[in-house]
Amino acid sequence: MNKILVPMLALIALTGTSLAEPAQVLKEKSETALRHLYRTNPGAQAIGEKSLAVLVFPEIYKAGFIFGAQRGDGVLFKDGAVAGYFNTTAASYGLQAGIQKFSYALFFMDEKSLNYLKKSEGFELGAAPSLVVADSGFANSISTTTTHKGIYVFFFSQQGLMAGIGIQGTKITQFTPSE
């Protein structure tokens, strides 16, 4: 297993935008992922209808054996149009082992949160204002009073052998993909 994990960790940790897909491909994958999330989670769709913008990461790859890393590229949609391209990276240390692929979407509910993404040179989710990770229990209790401020995060389409997902310390940086 280490023969697979070590190269994958190195690849995830050391690559920046060099693995980024062309803009059109990334847009199509992000739109498909968001449609899948809405189809499988009506709560996410309800939040999406109230949000100012949504940042979708259709494919995040995570691997770890004591040391871990994850990476992926995504698209920020505002008013149904592409408003930017971002990548996400994270490193971790602890009792962990495995390889995983998943998707996540961040719903920006107010200008303050959206501006935080735009103004920071490397948006750190662990320090983001009013971040809520929406699990299935939360999704079932969504109402007009629970979706006022901050950022809501939905994880979906998990595949692989790594238990648990967290985003504390995850860094999100804007980039320009190839055409």
Secondary structure, 3 states (H helix, E strand, C coil): CHHHHHHHHHHHHHCCHHHCCCHHHHHHHHHHHHHHHHHHCHHHHHHHHHCCEEEEEEEEEEEEEEEEEEEEEEEEEECCEEEEEEEEEEEEEEEEEEEEEEEEEEEECCHHHHHHHHHCCCEEHHHCCCEEECCHHHHHCCCCCCCCCCEEEEEEEEEECCCCCCCCCCEEEEECCCC
